[in-house]
Amino acid sequence: MLIEIRIDDARPIYQQVADGVRELIARGELAAGTALPPVRQLAADLGVNLNTIATAYRELQKDGLIVVKHGSGSVVAERRPTAKTQGELVTPLRTALMEFVLAGWSRERILDVVANELQVVAKGEK
C-alpha cells in the first residue's frame, strides 16, 4: 500500500495516513473487502508510531470506510451512500476553489485542474 508521509505537510501524520487510504479507496486501488496491512506492519513500513496508524484506522472506521475486525484485521468496507448533505460536501470544495481564485488563477485553468483531479481520484468509479 503506497502512502506517502511528508514532514513538511501541516496535517498530522495520522491524518496523512487516513487521507492516503481514502484516496486509494476513491481511486479503486483498494476495493471493498481488501485487507489493510496490520497496524504494526504499516507503522513499521512508514516508520511511525503504531498508535498513529491505530488513530488513522479508527478515523476511517468512524467514517464507514473500513471495518475493523479485532483479531482478524481491517478490511475496506462496502461503499454505501453517505449521510452527508450536499452542503457538507460542497463547503470544502468551495474553500479550495476560493483559494484558486484568490491566487489569481483563471476560471479555465481552475476547471482544468478540477477535471484532471476528478479523473485521478474517481478513476475507480464506473
Secondary structure, 3 states (H helix, E strand, C coil): CCCCCCCCCCCCHHHHHHHHHHHHHHCCCCCCCCECCCHHHHHHHHCCCHHHHHHHHHHHHHCCCEEEECCCEEEECCCCCCCCCHHHHHHHHHHHHHHHHHCCCCHHHHHHHHHHHHHHHCCCCC
